Amino acid sequence: MATFSRWMSPPARTSRITSWFVFAVLISPLLVGAALTNGGKVVLGLLSVLWTTSVVTDNRRLRRLAGDRVGEDIGTFARAFDRRREPFDPRVVRAVWDALQPYVAFGGGSVPLRPTDRIDEDLNIDADDIDMGVLQEIAERVGRTLENVEANSIYGHVATVGDLVRLVSAQPSRAAA
C-alpha cells in the first residue's frame, strides 16, 4: 500500500556549502589570475556588479510573485488539478513541489507554485535543469521509471509545472516496468 504523500521521505539534497566549496576551489585559480592584471580587475568588477544586480532583481521578482500568492500552499497546488480526468498521483504532486521549491526560494521564503506557472518564463528555471536533474529526482522519489519517456505524449511539451506533474504521473511505475 502506498504511503500518504506527506509521509514521503524528504528529497535528497546536496549540501549548498559543499557545492559552493567545490565551485570556489575550481574557480579560484581563474579569479586569482584575472585579479593580477589591470584588465582582469575591471572585468571582474563588471561581472560582480552584473551578478549582484541579477540576484537582487530576481529576489525582488520572486518576492513580488510570492506576495500575490499569500495563503497558497501545497494543498492549493494539489487541488488545482482535476483528479478525476487526468492521471493524478498525489505523490508526484508532492515530489514536484519539493523539487521545484529550491528554484523559487528567496531570502525569507519561497513562491507557492501553481500548475499554470510557466517553468522558464515565470519561474526562470532552465529547461536543462528539468531534463538533467529535476525530472530524474522526481521519478526516483515516486518510484516511476523514465524508460521510454520519449514515447510519452507530453514529453517535449513540458512548459508548465502542471505539465511536469502530468508527465511523471503518466510514466509507469518501476514495479510495472
OpenMM code with the backbone's topology and positions (N, CA, C; nanometers):
from openmm import Vec3, app, unit

residues = "MET ALA THR PHE SER ARG TRP MET SER PRO PRO ALA ARG THR SER ARG ILE THR SER TRP PHE VAL PHE ALA VAL LEU ILE SER PRO LEU LEU VAL GLY ALA ALA LEU THR ASN GLY GLY LYS VAL VAL LEU GLY LEU LEU SER VAL LEU TRP THR THR SER VAL VAL THR ASP ASN ARG ARG LEU ARG ARG LEU ALA GLY ASP ARG VAL GLY GLU ASP ILE GLY THR PHE ALA ARG ALA PHE ASP ARG ARG ARG GLU PRO PHE ASP PRO ARG VAL VAL ARG ALA VAL TRP ASP ALA LEU GLN PRO TYR VAL ALA PHE GLY GLY GLY SER VAL PRO LEU ARG PRO THR ASP ARG ILE ASP GLU ASP LEU ASN ILE ASP ALA ASP ASP ILE ASP MET GLY VAL LEU GLN GLU ILE ALA GLU ARG VAL GLY ARG THR LEU GLU ASN VAL GLU ALA ASN SER ILE TYR GLY HIS VAL ALA THR VAL GLY ASP LEU VAL ARG LEU VAL SER ALA GLN PRO SER ARG ALA ALA ALA".split()
positions = [
    Vec3(0.0844, -0.1176, 0.0000),
    Vec3(0.0000, 0.0000, 0.0000),
    Vec3(0.0890, 0.1241, 0.0000),
    Vec3(0.0540, 0.2199, -0.0809),
    Vec3(0.1319, 0.3432, -0.0912),
    Vec3(0.1087, 0.4305, 0.0319),
    Vec3(0.2120, 0.4993, 0.0731),
    Vec3(0.2000, 0.5893, 0.1869),
    Vec3(0.1448, 0.7227, 0.1408),
    Vec3(0.0941, 0.7990, 0.2350),
    Vec3(0.0464, 0.9324, 0.2040),
    Vec3(0.1641, 1.0177, 0.1577),
    Vec3(0.1367, 1.1117, 0.0710),
    Vec3(0.2458, 1.1938, 0.0178),
    Vec3(0.3145, 1.2744, 0.1272),
    Vec3(0.2410, 1.3132, 0.2286),
    Vec3(0.3028, 1.3916, 0.3365),
    Vec3(0.3984, 1.3077, 0.4196),
    Vec3(0.3899, 1.1735, 0.4070),
    Vec3(0.4793, 1.0845, 0.4804),
    Vec3(0.5991, 1.0414, 0.3960),
    Vec3(0.6092, 1.0920, 0.2753),
    Vec3(0.7231, 1.0584, 0.1909),
    Vec3(0.8499, 1.1132, 0.2549),
    Vec3(0.9589, 1.0423, 0.2332),
    Vec3(1.0852, 1.0920, 0.2860),
    Vec3(1.1211, 1.2211, 0.2136),
    Vec3(1.1899, 1.3114, 0.2828),
    Vec3(1.2266, 1.4379, 0.2179),
    Vec3(1.3214, 1.4136, 0.1019),
    Vec3(1.3215, 1.5035, 0.0067),
    Vec3(1.4101, 1.4849, -0.1093),
    Vec3(1.5558, 1.4906, -0.0674),
    Vec3(1.6361, 1.4124, -0.1356),
    Vec3(1.7809, 1.4139, -0.1099),
    Vec3(1.8375, 1.5408, -0.1706),
    Vec3(1.9084, 1.6161, -0.0918),
    Vec3(1.9670, 1.7412, -0.1383),
    Vec3(2.1163, 1.7378, -0.1110),
    Vec3(2.1914, 1.7849, -0.2076),
    Vec3(2.3339, 1.8018, -0.1815),
    Vec3(2.3495, 1.9291, -0.1003),
    Vec3(2.4453, 1.9309, -0.0171),
    Vec3(2.4684, 2.0452, 0.0690),
    Vec3(2.5095, 2.1656, -0.0144),
    Vec3(2.4475, 2.2794, 0.0125),
    Vec3(2.4852, 2.4012, -0.0590),
    Vec3(2.6272, 2.4413, -0.0249),
    Vec3(2.6673, 2.4167, 0.0994),
    Vec3(2.8033, 2.4525, 0.1405),
    Vec3(2.9037, 2.3709, 0.0605),
    Vec3(2.8775, 2.2433, 0.0449),
    Vec3(2.9669, 2.1579, -0.0323),
    Vec3(2.9728, 2.2035, -0.1778),
    Vec3(2.8594, 2.2349, -0.2342),
    Vec3(2.8552, 2.2805, -0.3739),
    Vec3(2.9342, 2.4098, -0.3910),
    Vec3(2.9153, 2.5042, -0.3001),
    Vec3(2.9870, 2.6305, -0.3103),
    Vec3(3.1362, 2.6114, -0.2889),
    Vec3(3.1741, 2.5206, -0.1996),
    Vec3(3.3155, 2.4945, -0.1756),
    Vec3(3.3815, 2.4383, -0.3012),
    Vec3(3.3166, 2.3415, -0.3649),
    Vec3(3.3713, 2.2829, -0.4877),
    Vec3(3.3808, 2.3896, -0.5963),
    Vec3(3.2786, 2.4724, -0.6079),
    Vec3(3.2800, 2.5803, -0.7058),
    Vec3(3.3963, 2.6765, -0.6789),
    Vec3(3.4156, 2.7128, -0.5528),
    Vec3(3.5229, 2.8058, -0.5158),
    Vec3(3.6606, 2.7480, -0.5464),
    Vec3(3.6781, 2.6190, -0.5188),
    Vec3(3.8073, 2.5555, -0.5461),
    Vec3(3.8354, 2.5529, -0.6954),
    Vec3(3.7327, 2.5282, -0.7745),
    Vec3(3.7516, 2.5211, -0.9192),
    Vec3(3.7743, 2.6580, -0.9829),
    Vec3(3.7097, 2.7599, -0.9319),
    Vec3(3.7156, 2.8911, -0.9952),
    Vec3(3.8268, 2.9810, -0.9389),
    Vec3(3.8775, 2.9506, -0.8198),
    Vec3(3.9743, 3.0404, -0.7555),
    Vec3(4.1020, 3.0631, -0.8363),
    Vec3(4.1619, 2.9629, -0.9025),
    Vec3(4.2818, 2.9944, -0.9823),
    Vec3(4.2529, 3.0944, -1.0952),
    Vec3(4.1378, 3.0829, -1.1555),
    Vec3(4.1000, 3.1762, -1.2614),
    Vec3(4.0825, 3.3176, -1.2060),
    Vec3(4.0180, 3.3287, -1.0919),
    Vec3(3.9968, 3.4607, -1.0315),
    Vec3(4.1283, 3.5244, -0.9878),
    Vec3(4.2163, 3.4456, -0.9290),
    Vec3(4.3461, 3.4997, -0.8864),
    Vec3(4.4254, 3.5479, -1.0076),
    Vec3(4.4261, 3.4692, -1.1130),
    Vec3(4.4970, 3.5089, -1.2347),
    Vec3(4.4398, 3.6360, -1.2944),
    Vec3(4.3078, 3.6476, -1.2952),
    Vec3(4.2449, 3.7671, -1.3515),
    Vec3(4.2687, 3.8890, -1.2635),
    Vec3(4.2743, 3.8685, -1.1324),
    Vec3(4.2936, 3.9811, -1.0406),
    Vec3(4.4341, 4.0387, -1.0473),
    Vec3(4.5277, 3.9646, -1.1018),
    Vec3(4.6665, 4.0129, -1.1099),
    Vec3(4.6886, 4.1084, -1.2260),
    Vec3(4.5940, 4.1160, -1.3176),
    Vec3(4.6091, 4.2075, -1.4310),
    Vec3(4.5087, 4.3221, -1.4167),
    Vec3(4.5437, 4.4373, -1.4722),
    Vec3(4.4538, 4.5527, -1.4638),
    Vec3(4.3234, 4.5283, -1.5396),
    Vec3(4.3338, 4.4733, -1.6593),
    Vec3(4.2131, 4.4443, -1.7376),
    Vec3(4.1260, 4.3410, -1.6679),
    Vec3(4.1900, 4.2448, -1.6035),
    Vec3(4.1155, 4.1417, -1.5310),
    Vec3(4.0386, 4.1990, -1.4143),
    Vec3(4.0968, 4.2990, -1.3477),
    Vec3(4.0288, 4.3628, -1.2350),
    Vec3(3.9016, 4.4330, -1.2812),
    Vec3(3.9093, 4.4987, -1.3951),
    Vec3(3.7930, 4.5686, -1.4497),
    Vec3(3.6839, 4.4677, -1.4871),
    Vec3(3.7240, 4.3617, -1.5547),
    Vec3(3.6269, 4.2597, -1.5961),
    Vec3(3.5623, 4.1954, -1.4737),
    Vec3(3.6434, 4.1598, -1.3731),
    Vec3(3.5888, 4.1012, -1.2508),
    Vec3(3.4942, 4.1974, -1.1798),
    Vec3(3.5277, 4.3250, -1.1787),
    Vec3(3.4408, 4.4248, -1.1171),
    Vec3(3.3070, 4.4347, -1.1890),
    Vec3(3.3113, 4.4384, -1.3223),
    Vec3(3.1874, 4.4452, -1.4000),
    Vec3(3.1029, 4.3192, -1.3826),
    Vec3(3.1687, 4.2033, -1.3834),
    Vec3(3.0951, 4.0781, -1.3643),
    Vec3(3.0302, 4.0708, -1.2264),
    Vec3(3.1000, 4.1187, -1.1250),
    Vec3(3.0414, 4.1149, -0.9905),
    Vec3(2.9230, 4.2100, -0.9793),
    Vec3(2.9307, 4.3264, -1.0439),
    Vec3(2.8179, 4.4195, -1.0435),
    Vec3(2.6990, 4.3590, -1.1175),
    Vec3(2.7237, 4.2987, -1.2335),
    Vec3(2.6155, 4.2355, -1.3091),
    Vec3(2.5524, 4.1207, -1.2319),
    Vec3(2.6346, 4.0387, -1.1680),
    Vec3(2.5833, 3.9248, -1.0918),
    Vec3(2.4993, 3.9732, -0.9737),
    Vec3(2.5492, 4.0720, -0.9016),
    Vec3(2.4761, 4.1259, -0.7863),
    Vec3(2.3432, 4.1851, -0.8298),
    Vec3(2.3434, 4.2607, -0.9382),
    Vec3(2.2204, 4.3184, -0.9909),
    Vec3(2.1211, 4.2097, -1.0297),
    Vec3(2.1701, 4.1059, -1.0919),
    Vec3(2.0839, 3.9951, -1.1322),
    Vec3(2.0206, 3.9267, -1.0118),
    Vec3(2.0983, 3.9015, -0.9088),
    Vec3(2.0461, 3.8354, -0.7879),
    Vec3(1.9416, 3.9234, -0.7204),
    Vec3(1.9694, 4.0522, -0.7088),
    Vec3(1.8760, 4.1437, -0.6421),
    Vec3(1.7451, 4.1530, -0.7192),
    Vec3(1.7512, 4.1685, -0.8507),
    Vec3(1.6277, 4.1786, -0.9290),
    Vec3(1.5495, 4.0482, -0.9279),
    Vec3(1.6188, 3.9341, -0.9298),
    Vec3(1.5484, 3.8060, -0.9246),
    Vec3(1.4795, 3.7875, -0.7897),
    Vec3(1.5461, 3.8253, -0.6808),
    Vec3(1.4840, 3.8164, -0.5486),
    Vec3(1.3616, 3.9071, -0.5383),
    Vec3(1.3697, 4.0270, -0.5950),
    Vec3(1.2539, 4.1179, -0.5940),
    Vec3(1.1380, 4.0578, -0.6729),
    Vec3(1.1698, 4.0000, -0.7877),
    Vec3(1.0649, 3.9393, -0.8705),
    Vec3(0.9979, 3.8251, -0.7966),
    Vec3(1.0773, 3.7406, -0.7309),
    Vec3(1.0214, 3.6279, -0.6563),
    Vec3(0.9380, 3.6759, -0.5373),
    Vec3(0.9847, 3.7790, -0.4681),
    Vec3(0.9080, 3.8337, -0.3554),
    Vec3(0.7735, 3.8898, -0.4030),
    Vec3(0.7744, 3.9590, -0.5152),
    Vec3(0.6507, 4.0147, -0.5706),
    Vec3(0.5541, 3.9025, -0.6088),
    Vec3(0.6074, 3.7985, -0.6713),
    Vec3(0.5245, 3.6847, -0.7097),
    Vec3(0.4674, 3.6162, -0.5860),
    Vec3(0.5481, 3.5981, -0.4824),
    Vec3(0.5004, 3.5359, -0.3584),
    Vec3(0.3970, 3.6247, -0.2896),
    Vec3(0.4147, 3.7557, -0.2983),
    Vec3(0.3182, 3.8479, -0.2386),
    Vec3(0.1809, 3.8375, -0.3027),
    Vec3(0.1767, 3.8029, -0.4301),
    Vec3(0.0495, 3.7851, -0.5000),
    Vec3(-0.0182, 3.6533, -0.4636),
    Vec3(0.0541, 3.5649, -0.3950),
    Vec3(0.0026, 3.4308, -0.3660),
    Vec3(-0.0049, 3.4020, -0.2165),
    Vec3(-0.0297, 3.5030, -0.1399),
    Vec3(-0.0394, 3.4859, 0.0050),
    Vec3(-0.1533, 3.3887, 0.0361),
    Vec3(-0.1280, 3.2948, 0.1237),
    Vec3(-0.2298, 3.1968, 0.1633),
    Vec3(-0.2295, 3.0707, 0.0797),
    Vec3(-0.1504, 3.0661, -0.0263),
    Vec3(-0.1435, 2.9461, -0.1091),
    Vec3(-0.0337, 2.8549, -0.0555),
    Vec3(-0.0549, 2.7250, -0.0714),
    Vec3(0.0428, 2.6264, -0.0261),
    Vec3(0.0296, 2.5012, -0.1126),
    Vec3(0.0893, 2.3920, -0.0678),
    Vec3(0.0855, 2.2691, -0.1469),
    Vec3(-0.0570, 2.2153, -0.1608),
    Vec3(-0.1417, 2.2403, -0.0620),
    Vec3(-0.2813, 2.1979, -0.0718),
    Vec3(-0.3543, 2.2697, -0.1841),
    Vec3(-0.3316, 2.3992, -0.1954),
    Vec3(-0.3906, 2.4780, -0.3044),
    Vec3(-0.3390, 2.4279, -0.4382),
    Vec3(-0.2104, 2.3982, -0.4418),
    Vec3(-0.1468, 2.3463, -0.5630),
    Vec3(-0.2105, 2.2137, -0.6040),
    Vec3(-0.2261, 2.1214, -0.5102),
    Vec3(-0.2822, 1.9891, -0.5413),
    Vec3(-0.4290, 1.9983, -0.5824),
    Vec3(-0.5059, 2.0852, -0.5184),
    Vec3(-0.6487, 2.0981, -0.5518),
    Vec3(-0.6717, 2.1605, -0.6886),
    Vec3(-0.5699, 2.2234, -0.7451),
    Vec3(-0.5838, 2.2858, -0.8768),
    Vec3(-0.5854, 2.1825, -0.9895),
    Vec3(-0.5500, 2.0581, -0.9586),
    Vec3(-0.5512, 1.9524, -1.0603),
    Vec3(-0.6865, 1.8832, -1.0614),
    Vec3(-0.7289, 1.8410, -1.1811),
    Vec3(-0.8527, 1.7642, -1.1945),
    Vec3(-0.8189, 1.6184, -1.1651),
    Vec3(-0.8496, 1.5757, -1.0445),
    Vec3(-0.8089, 1.4417, -1.0007),
    Vec3(-0.8895, 1.3304, -1.0673),
    Vec3(-0.9968, 1.3626, -1.1341),
    Vec3(-1.0790, 1.2585, -1.1963),
    Vec3(-1.0502, 1.2419, -1.3460),
    Vec3(-1.0062, 1.3457, -1.4116),
    Vec3(-0.9875, 1.3407, -1.5560),
    Vec3(-0.8482, 1.3000, -1.5988),
    Vec3(-0.7486, 1.3529, -1.5342),
    Vec3(-0.6127, 1.3285, -1.5796),
    Vec3(-0.5434, 1.2302, -1.4865),
    Vec3(-0.4348, 1.1710, -1.5336),
    Vec3(-0.3596, 1.0854, -1.4415),
    Vec3(-0.3134, 1.1698, -1.3235),
    Vec3(-0.3518, 1.1294, -1.2046),
    Vec3(-0.3212, 1.2082, -1.0860),
    Vec3(-0.2613, 1.1183, -0.9796),
    Vec3(-0.1460, 1.1557, -0.9320),
    Vec3(-0.0806, 1.0847, -0.8234),
    Vec3(-0.0352, 1.1899, -0.7225),
    Vec3(-0.0929, 1.1893, -0.6014),
    Vec3(-0.0556, 1.2912, -0.5040),
    Vec3(0.0924, 1.2856, -0.4659),
    Vec3(0.1526, 1.1685, -0.4790),
    Vec3(0.2956, 1.1583, -0.4500),
    Vec3(0.3771, 1.2354, -0.5539),
    Vec3(0.3327, 1.2338, -0.6786),
    Vec3(0.4010, 1.3104, -0.7836),
    Vec3(0.3842, 1.4603, -0.7581),
    Vec3(0.2644, 1.4999, -0.7177),
    Vec3(0.2398, 1.6413, -0.6874),
    Vec3(0.3347, 1.6880, -0.5777),
    Vec3(0.3469, 1.6096, -0.4721),
    Vec3(0.4369, 1.6444, -0.3604),
    Vec3(0.5827, 1.6482, -0.4080),
    Vec3(0.6225, 1.5492, -0.4872),
    Vec3(0.7619, 1.5427, -0.5334),
    Vec3(0.7960, 1.6605, -0.6249),
    Vec3(0.7034, 1.7008, -0.7113),
    Vec3(0.7268, 1.8160, -0.7992),
    Vec3(0.7373, 1.9432, -0.7152),
    Vec3(0.6464, 1.9593, -0.6208),
    Vec3(0.6503, 2.0756, -0.5313),
    Vec3(0.7854, 2.0832, -0.4610),
    Vec3(0.8267, 1.9722, -0.4007),
    Vec3(0.9532, 1.9696, -0.3256),
    Vec3(1.0745, 1.9925, -0.4155),
    Vec3(1.0712, 1.9376, -0.5364),
    Vec3(1.1859, 1.9509, -0.6262),
    Vec3(1.2019, 2.0931, -0.6793),
    Vec3(1.0918, 2.1652, -0.6969),
    Vec3(1.0991, 2.2993, -0.7543),
    Vec3(1.1143, 2.4093, -0.6491),
    Vec3(1.0886, 2.3803, -0.5236),
    Vec3(1.0980, 2.4824, -0.4195),
    Vec3(1.2355, 2.5491, -0.4105),
    Vec3(1.3464, 2.4751, -0.4206),
    Vec3(1.4758, 2.5449, -0.4145),
    Vec3(1.4959, 2.6460, -0.5277),
    Vec3(1.4295, 2.6268, -0.6391),
    Vec3(1.4449, 2.7172, -0.7529),
    Vec3(1.3661, 2.8465, -0.7340),
    Vec3(1.2647, 2.8452, -0.6476),
    Vec3(1.1808, 2.9632, -0.6283),
    Vec3(1.1961, 3.0198, -0.4874),
    Vec3(1.3046, 2.9829, -0.4216),
    Vec3(1.3305, 3.0328, -0.2868),
    Vec3(1.4046, 3.1657, -0.2929),
    Vec3(1.3761, 3.2498, -0.1984),
    Vec3(1.4459, 3.3763, -0.1827),
    Vec3(1.4663, 3.3971, -0.0337),
    Vec3(1.5433, 3.4958, 0.0026),
    Vec3(1.5698, 3.5206, 0.1439),
    Vec3(1.4411, 3.5404, 0.2211),
    Vec3(1.4085, 3.4476, 0.3090),
    Vec3(1.2895, 3.4628, 0.3921),
    Vec3(1.1666, 3.3898, 0.3414),
    Vec3(1.1740, 3.3155, 0.2337),
    Vec3(1.0556, 3.2436, 0.1874),
    Vec3(1.0742, 3.1816, 0.0514),
    Vec3(0.9610, 3.1385, -0.0031),
    Vec3(0.9614, 3.0839, -0.1385),
    Vec3(0.8251, 3.1096, -0.2017),
    Vec3(0.8198, 3.0976, -0.3316),
    Vec3(0.6976, 3.1244, -0.4065),
    Vec3(0.6104, 2.9986, -0.4072),
    Vec3(0.4844, 3.0083, -0.3659),
    Vec3(0.3940, 2.8942, -0.3807),
    Vec3(0.3704, 2.8681, -0.5296),
    Vec3(0.3799, 2.7440, -0.5678),
    Vec3(0.3665, 2.7088, -0.7093),
    Vec3(0.2202, 2.6965, -0.7498),
    Vec3(0.1970, 2.7150, -0.8780),
    Vec3(0.0661, 2.6916, -0.9395),
    Vec3(0.0889, 2.6027, -1.0612),
    Vec3(-0.0080, 2.5176, -1.0945),
    Vec3(0.0087, 2.4329, -1.2131),
    Vec3(0.0265, 2.5117, -1.3416),
    Vec3(-0.0225, 2.6342, -1.3434),
    Vec3(-0.0141, 2.7154, -1.4656),
    Vec3(0.1163, 2.7943, -1.4760),
    Vec3(0.2020, 2.7855, -1.3751),
    Vec3(0.3296, 2.8561, -1.3803),
    Vec3(0.4147, 2.8023, -1.4941),
    Vec3(0.4586, 2.8921, -1.5805),
    Vec3(0.5485, 2.8514, -1.6875),
    Vec3(0.6882, 2.8353, -1.6289),
    Vec3(0.7472, 2.7209, -1.6526),
    Vec3(0.8743, 2.6861, -1.5901),
    Vec3(0.9830, 2.7852, -1.6276),
    Vec3(0.9946, 2.8176, -1.7532),
    Vec3(1.1019, 2.9059, -1.7990),
    Vec3(1.0669, 3.0533, -1.7781),
    Vec3(0.9509, 3.0959, -1.8238),
    Vec3(0.9173, 3.2377, -1.8231),
    Vec3(0.8815, 3.2903, -1.6846),
    Vec3(0.7974, 3.2183, -1.6090),
    Vec3(0.7519, 3.2679, -1.4795),
    Vec3(0.8499, 3.2369, -1.3666),
    Vec3(0.9065, 3.1169, -1.3687),
    Vec3(0.9905, 3.0730, -1.2572),
    Vec3(1.1402, 3.0850, -1.2855),
    Vec3(1.1762, 3.1143, -1.4093),
    Vec3(1.3172, 3.1259, -1.4501),
    Vec3(1.3970, 2.9990, -1.4220),
    Vec3(1.3369, 2.8843, -1.4436),
    Vec3(1.4066, 2.7572, -1.4293),
    Vec3(1.4438, 2.7105, -1.5688),
    Vec3(1.5705, 2.6847, -1.5879),
    Vec3(1.6201, 2.6430, -1.7182),
    Vec3(1.5659, 2.5041, -1.7533),
    Vec3(1.5274, 2.4855, -1.8772),
    Vec3(1.4747, 2.3558, -1.9220),
    Vec3(1.5781, 2.2448, -1.9050),
    Vec3(1.7061, 2.2784, -1.9175),
    Vec3(1.8100, 2.1776, -1.8976),
    Vec3(1.8135, 2.1286, -1.7539),
    Vec3(1.7847, 2.2157, -1.6575),
    Vec3(1.7784, 2.1729, -1.5175),
    Vec3(1.6667, 2.0713, -1.4978),
    Vec3(1.5553, 2.0932, -1.5663),
    Vec3(1.4431, 1.9996, -1.5562),
    Vec3(1.4826, 1.8668, -1.6199),
    Vec3(1.5358, 1.8714, -1.7417),
    Vec3(1.5708, 1.7485, -1.8133),
    Vec3(1.6835, 1.6714, -1.7465),
    Vec3(1.7829, 1.7420, -1.6949),
    Vec3(1.9026, 1.6761, -1.6441),
    Vec3(1.8887, 1.6245, -1.5012),
    Vec3(1.8172, 1.6946, -1.4151),
    Vec3(1.8189, 1.6545, -1.2760),
    Vec3(1.6837, 1.6445, -1.2088),
    Vec3(1.6010, 1.7463, -1.2270),
    Vec3(1.4754, 1.7534, -1.1538),
    Vec3(1.3824, 1.6387, -1.1928),
    Vec3(1.3712, 1.6113, -1.3201),
    Vec3(1.2835, 1.5035, -1.3673),
    Vec3(1.3266, 1.3694, -1.3092),
    Vec3(1.4548, 1.3440, -1.3095),
    Vec3(1.5077, 1.2188, -1.2546),
    Vec3(1.4827, 1.2098, -1.1044),
    Vec3(1.5052, 1.3205, -1.0341),
    Vec3(1.4827, 1.3237, -0.8892),
    Vec3(1.3370, 1.2924, -0.8555),
    Vec3(1.2453, 1.3522, -0.9297),
    Vec3(1.1024, 1.3299, -0.9059),
    Vec3(1.0667, 1.1844, -0.9326),
    Vec3(1.1118, 1.1325, -1.0456),
    Vec3(1.0793, 0.9940, -1.0817),
    Vec3(1.1332, 0.8949, -0.9789),
    Vec3(1.2541, 0.9144, -0.9334),
    Vec3(1.3116, 0.8243, -0.8327),
    Vec3(1.2342, 0.8303, -0.7024),
    Vec3(1.1956, 0.9487, -0.6637),
    Vec3(1.1260, 0.9659, -0.5367),
    Vec3(0.9892, 0.8997, -0.5343),
    Vec3(0.9215, 0.8967, -0.6479),
    Vec3(0.7863, 0.8392, -0.6506),
    Vec3(0.7824, 0.6990, -0.7106),
    Vec3(0.8992, 0.6458, -0.7435),
    Vec3(0.9039, 0.5088, -0.7941),
    Vec3(0.8555, 0.4936, -0.9369),
    Vec3(0.8804, 0.5925, -1.0193),
    Vec3(0.8441, 0.5863, -1.1615),
    Vec3(0.9700, 0.5654, -1.2439),
    Vec3(0.9532, 0.5073, -1.3587),
    Vec3(1.0659, 0.4880, -1.4491),
    Vec3(1.0611, 0.5931, -1.5597),
    Vec3(1.1770, 0.6310, -1.6068),
    Vec3(1.1844, 0.7256, -1.7182),
    Vec3(1.2233, 0.6557, -1.8478),
    Vec3(1.2230, 0.5223, -1.8442),
    Vec3(1.2494, 0.4480, -1.9675),
    Vec3(1.1373, 0.4771, -2.0657),
    Vec3(1.1736, 0.5007, -2.1888),
    Vec3(1.0762, 0.5298, -2.2939),
    Vec3(0.9964, 0.6573, -2.2672),
    Vec3(1.0546, 0.7521, -2.1958),
    Vec3(0.9839, 0.8764, -2.1674),
    Vec3(0.9545, 0.9523, -2.2967),
    Vec3(1.0362, 0.9288, -2.3994),
    Vec3(1.0141, 0.9960, -2.5283),
    Vec3(0.8817, 0.9548, -2.5919),
    Vec3(0.8307, 0.8361, -2.5563),
    Vec3(0.7036, 0.7892, -2.6105),
    Vec3(0.5847, 0.8568, -2.5430),
    Vec3(0.6072, 0.9204, -2.4312),
    Vec3(0.5009, 0.9908, -2.3596),
    Vec3(0.4581, 1.1107, -2.4435),
    Vec3(0.3274, 1.1276, -2.4618),
    Vec3(0.2778, 1.2354, -2.5482),
    Vec3(0.3090, 1.3743, -2.4927),
    Vec3(0.3320, 1.3847, -2.3636),
    Vec3(0.3614, 1.5140, -2.3023),
    Vec3(0.5093, 1.5490, -2.3160),
    Vec3(0.5947, 1.4484, -2.3305),
    Vec3(0.7382, 1.4720, -2.3372),
    Vec3(0.7708, 1.5659, -2.4538),
    Vec3(0.8530, 1.6624, -2.4292),
    Vec3(0.8874, 1.7613, -2.5308),
    Vec3(0.7930, 1.8795, -2.5319),
    Vec3(0.6828, 1.8698, -2.4565),
    Vec3(0.5849, 1.9780, -2.4499),
    Vec3(0.5642, 2.0247, -2.3065),
    Vec3(0.6627, 2.0037, -2.2218),
    Vec3(0.6524, 2.0438, -2.0817),
    Vec3(0.6873, 2.1917, -2.0718),
    Vec3(0.5852, 2.2737, -2.0558),
    Vec3(0.6052, 2.4179, -2.0449),
    Vec3(0.5663, 2.4698, -1.9067),
    Vec3(0.4727, 2.4010, -1.8397),
    Vec3(0.4246, 2.4473, -1.7098),
    Vec3(0.4544, 2.3434, -1.6022),
    Vec3(0.4364, 2.3860, -1.4791),
    Vec3(0.4543, 2.2947, -1.3659),
    Vec3(0.3506, 2.1825, -1.3748),
    Vec3(0.2295, 2.2142, -1.4160),
    Vec3(0.1255, 2.1129, -1.4333),
    Vec3(0.1641, 2.0095, -1.5380),
    Vec3(0.2280, 2.0528, -1.6451),
    Vec3(0.2749, 1.9589, -1.7473),
    Vec3(0.3773, 1.8622, -1.6895),
    Vec3(0.4627, 1.9126, -1.6019),
    Vec3(0.5633, 1.8272, -1.5389),
    Vec3(0.4971, 1.7217, -1.4511),
    Vec3(0.3949, 1.7606, -1.3769),
    Vec3(0.3199, 1.6646, -1.2941),
    Vec3(0.2536, 1.5603, -1.3831),
    Vec3(0.1924, 1.6032, -1.4912),
    Vec3(0.1248, 1.5097, -1.5824),
    Vec3(0.2232, 1.4138, -1.6486),
    Vec3(0.3401, 1.4645, -1.6859),
    Vec3(0.4413, 1.3801, -1.7496),
    Vec3(0.4831, 1.2668, -1.6574),
    Vec3(0.5191, 1.2994, -1.5347),
    Vec3(0.5657, 1.1956, -1.4424),
    Vec3(0.4504, 1.1047, -1.4026),
    Vec3(0.3305, 1.1579, -1.3853),
    Vec3(0.2148, 1.0756, -1.3490),
    Vec3(0.1809, 0.9741, -1.4574),
    Vec3(0.2074, 1.0093, -1.5821),
    Vec3(0.1764, 0.9186, -1.6930),
    Vec3(0.2835, 0.8130, -1.7152),
    Vec3(0.3969, 0.8238, -1.6490),
    Vec3(0.5030, 0.7249, -1.6633),
    Vec3(0.4700, 0.6008, -1.5789),
    Vec3(0.5098, 0.4828, -1.6271),
    Vec3(0.4795, 0.3606, -1.5499),
    Vec3(0.5652, 0.3523, -1.4229),
    Vec3(0.5124, 0.2811, -1.3250),
    Vec3(0.5908, 0.2619, -1.2018),
    Vec3(0.7023, 0.1626, -1.2280),
    Vec3(0.8046, 0.1674, -1.1432),
    Vec3(0.9177, 0.0762, -1.1597),
    Vec3(0.8744, -0.0687, -1.1463),
    Vec3(0.7786, -0.0951, -1.0604),
    Vec3(0.7315, -0.2324, -1.0395),
    Vec3(0.6648, -0.2870, -1.1657),
    Vec3(0.5921, -0.2006, -1.2371),
    Vec3(0.5226, -0.2438, -1.3595),
    Vec3(0.6211, -0.2609, -1.4748),
    Vec3(0.7300, -0.1861, -1.4703),
    Vec3(0.8288, -0.1935, -1.5791),
    Vec3(0.9177, -0.3112, -1.5524),
] * unit.nanometer
topology = app.Topology()
chain = topology.addChain("A")
for resn in residues:
    res = topology.addResidue(resn, chain)
    for name in ("N", "CA", "C"):
        topology.addAtom(name, app.Element.getBySymbol(name[0]), res)
